[in-house]
Amino acid sequence: VYAPAEAIATLKSLPGAKFDETVEVHFRLGLNVRHADEQLRGTIMLPHGIGKDVRVAVFAEGEKAREAENAGADVVGTADLATKIEEGFLDFDVAIATPDQMSVVGKLGRVLGPRGLMPNPKTGTVTMDIGKAVSDAKAGKLEYRTDRGGNVHVPIGKRSFEERALLENYAALLDEIVRAKPSAAKGRYIRQITLTTTM
């Protein structure tokens, strides 16, 4: 068991892989996710981003499609984009849609759902404010949610980040997890936190 600053210093001192590894945080939470009111889900912008170039796909047309392109979306379309995805195009990390496109996007549930790419109003990826959603995603807005065992897994940056940047990202994430604690949660909330690099 280490204090956060000590843990990050230790991680950075260990032998690394041949690439710039991602630094991940895994929370083991005392939540019973079989109860709907004990599930945790939300989004967070880390102060120093996660050092990853995020590719954004947007379902929008007309004015909203132009707004998405201006904000830096990598691929914009409607039914044509849906067809491409059905044919196996998955070269993006975040999918965003305007509400009127959900009839098109809904059909992609089998493909996008399991990969966690399905646009969702709860996480701000189904919205009329497309420009903001795209620039947030580009800036490294992260989505977190509990898995079946009540764990939350989130990247907080790259190994090449300065220790201070990793520490500030970690602190921001910890604050968010504590703030988002479901009111129905009983007993000890945070049971264990593990910090690790990719390999």
Buried (B, 14 or more C-beta within 10 A) or exposed (E): EEEBEEBBBEBBEEEBEEEBBBBBBBBBBBBBBEEEEBBBBBBBEBEBBBBBEBBBBBBBBEEBBBBBBEBBBBBBBBEEBBBBBEEEBEEBBBBBBBEBBBEBBEBBEEBBEEEEBBBBEEBBBBBEEBBEBBBBBBEBBBBBBBEEEBBBBBBBBBBEBEEEBBBBBBBBBBEBBEEEBBEEBEEEBBEEBEBBBBE
